[in-house]
Every structure is written in C-alpha cells, then in structure tokens.
Amino acid sequence: QVQLVESGGGLEQPGGSLRLSCAASGLTFSTYYMGWFRRAPGKEREFVAAISWSDGATYYPDSMKGRLTIFRDIPKNTVYLQLNSLKPEDTAVYYCAGKRDIQANFDSWGQGTQVTVSS
C-alpha cells in the first residue's frame, strides 16, 4: 500500500513561489508514476503535473506549462512541485497522487496541502 504525505503549502503573495513536497512510502513498482492535482474552491479537480519515477519524464497540461516544475528525489522517495509566479487563481488544495504505470488511473492519494495566494 502506497502512502503519500504532502507538505509545503501555505500563504504566499502574488508573484511569489512555493515548493510542495510529497513523501512516498511503500513504492514497489519501478514503473510508478507520481502526479499532482489541485482543487480550487467551487471547481473540479484539475491535473497539474506528473512524473515517471523510473526515468523522470515529466508531463504537464498545456495550461500549466511554464510556471511550475515537477521533480523527484529518489533516495528521499519524495516528489516536489515547484510553483513560481503565483497567481490568486492558483489558490487550491494540492494533492499528490500515484499510480502503478502510465496507463493506470491514479489510485493512491495524499491528504492534500492548502496553497493560498493573496496579498
């Protein structure tokens, strides 16, 4: 059973940066993929980024390219999401998720971490 624990959220001013962390335990598949999603107030959950645990290949929706970066630290079993040039519309609960391979659905989820962008 994979367990995911997010941290790093908080209050940040517009234009600022935050780095979210997702510590994973119980990873047993070399083909594992990790991802980040977010849910803003009153909106549907939105895919933010994903990364292949084995080779570090990254995936972003077009709407997210340019302001954020997903990367991993294998010895620490941790995936990060670097958020730059934050905007108020980035305010959301950010969730870490995992799946066993690229074709599977994400089926392991963290508890979420709140990011609030406000002046």
C-alpha positions in Angstrom: 0.0 0.0 0.0 1.5 3.3 -1.1 1.2 6.2 1.3 1.6 9.8 0.3 2.1 12.7 2.6 2.1 16.3 1.3 3.7 19.3 2.9 4.8 22.8 1.9 1.6 24.6 1.4 0.8 28.0 2.9 0.1 31.6 2.2 2.1 33.4 -0.4 1.8 36.7 -2.2 1.1 37.0 -5.9 4.4 36.6 -7.8 5.9 34.5 -5.1 7.0 30.9 -5.1 6.2 27.7 -3.1 7.7 24.2 -3.2 5.3 21.4 -2.3 6.7 18.0 -1.2 5.1 14.6 -1.4 6.8 11.9 0.7 6.0 8.4 -0.6 6.3 5.1 1.2 5.5 1.6 0.0 6.6 2.1 -3.6 7.1 -1.3 -5.2 6.7 -0.7 -8.9 9.6 0.6 -11.0 7.0 1.9 -13.5 5.3 4.0 -10.9 4.0 7.5 -11.8 3.5 10.3 -9.4 1.3 13.3 -10.0 -0.1 16.5 -8.6 -3.6 17.6 -8.8 -5.4 20.6 -7.4 -9.0 21.6 -6.4 -9.8 25.2 -6.2 -12.9 26.3 -4.3 -16.1 25.6 -6.3 -14.2 23.9 -9.1 -13.4 20.4 -10.3 -10.2 18.7 -9.5 -7.5 19.6 -12.1 -4.4 17.7 -13.2 -1.3 19.7 -12.7 1.7 17.6 -13.4 3.1 14.0 -13.4 6.5 12.4 -13.4 7.8 8.9 -14.2 9.5 7.5 -11.1 11.9 5.4 -13.2 13.2 7.9 -15.8 12.0 11.3 -14.6 10.0 12.0 -17.7 7.5 14.8 -16.9 4.0 15.6 -18.1 2.1 18.9 -17.9 -1.2 20.0 -19.3 -0.7 23.0 -21.7 -2.4 25.3 -19.2 0.3 24.6 -16.6 3.5 24.7 -18.6 6.0 27.4 -17.7 5.2 28.3 -14.1 5.7 25.0 -12.4 8.1 22.1 -12.3 7.7 18.6 -11.0 10.8 16.7 -10.0 11.7 13.8 -7.8 14.4 12.8 -5.3 14.7 9.0 -5.4 16.8 8.5 -2.3 14.3 10.5 -0.3 11.3 8.9 -2.0 9.9 12.4 -2.5 8.3 14.2 -5.4 8.2 18.0 -5.5 6.1 20.6 -7.2 7.8 24.0 -7.6 5.3 26.8 -8.1 6.6 30.1 -9.4 5.0 33.4 -10.3 2.0 32.5 -8.2 -1.4 34.0 -9.0 -4.5 34.2 -6.9 -6.1 31.7 -9.2 -3.5 29.1 -8.0 -5.3 29.1 -4.7 -6.4 25.5 -4.1 -5.8 22.3 -2.2 -3.0 20.5 -3.9 -3.0 16.7 -3.8 -0.2 14.2 -4.5 -1.2 11.0 -6.3 0.3 7.8 -7.6 -0.3 5.0 -10.0 1.5 1.9 -10.9 2.1 2.7 -14.6 1.3 5.2 -17.2 -1.9 3.6 -18.3 -3.4 3.1 -14.9 -5.6 5.5 -13.1 -4.2 7.4 -10.1 -5.3 5.3 -7.1 -3.2 6.5 -4.2 -3.8 9.9 -2.8 -2.4 12.2 -0.2 -4.4 14.2 2.2 -3.7 17.5 0.4 -2.0 20.7 1.3 -3.6 24.2 1.1 -2.0 26.8 -1.1 -3.4 30.3 -0.8 -2.1 33.2 -3.0 -3.2 36.5 -1.7 -1.8 40.0 -0.9 
